[in-house]
């Protein structure tokens, strides 16, 4: 199957290109914002505790999380996959090369970096406002697969992060006229490959979201802080590590020891931490929230 003639740019507003990849981030954040609000308003999901924050506080948190995702995703990509970007800040030829680290429009974001940035944002926000960190993390990660699904679909539209060569009937040649015009050649070559972006959209997105929704709505696991966070980390880590077997390793990282890939290496601590969080939450009995003080009644003089 030949890769469709997708255009990474949906529309041009004057000199400003509106890209599918950017829209995927926007859609994921907005839909996650809405779903988090639904979870907060359903008091029974958190019982015997209260929801960890108000919908007004959620509006503030979204800004923190968005910055964490973008900064963490970009800085993590440079750190894990292209550390030369940091060196170029001091040794690059011209400002274009020196500032490549900050050129988000050129592509290059790391999920693991974005997760780390989001974690830092949640921890700082919870600490600053004296809110329960793990419960906020549970709420945030229950929504995360929505963004992952959109992001992987955007990767497919861009014709990037393709899979390994294969002969399965649904294999795709990631080469078309647009790619040839852009690069002069087809970076993925002419051989059919796994559409690993679609595998990830389905498993990291739809399947993982369904598992977490079952944990939240049927088994009421938001009442055990850290449980949903642990499920997400184990689920994503196992799915990502498994799909690395059909995903083409990043350039320059295809000869790591023991046949590992960077995705496998970064997912391993996720699985271990997630398993520990599940064990911790399982062993901890739900603690009722402290009773709210009753409003004082005004004394009337006799």
Secondary structure, 3 states (H helix, E strand, C coil): CECCCCCCEEEEECCEEEEHHHHHHHHHHHHHHHHHHHHHHCHHHCCCCCCCCCHHHHHHHHHHHHHHHHHHHHHHHHHHHCCHHHHHHHHCCHHHHHCHHHCHHHCCCCHHHHHHHHHHHHHHHHHHHCCCHHHHHHHHHHHHHHHHHHHHHHHHHHCCCCECECCCCCCEECCCHHHHHHHCCCCCCCCCECCHHHHHHHHHHHHHHHHHHHHHHCCCHHHCCCHHHHHHHHHHHHHHHHHCCCECCCCCCCCCHHHCCHHHHHHHHHHHHHHHHHHHHHHCCCCCCCCCCCCCCCCCCC
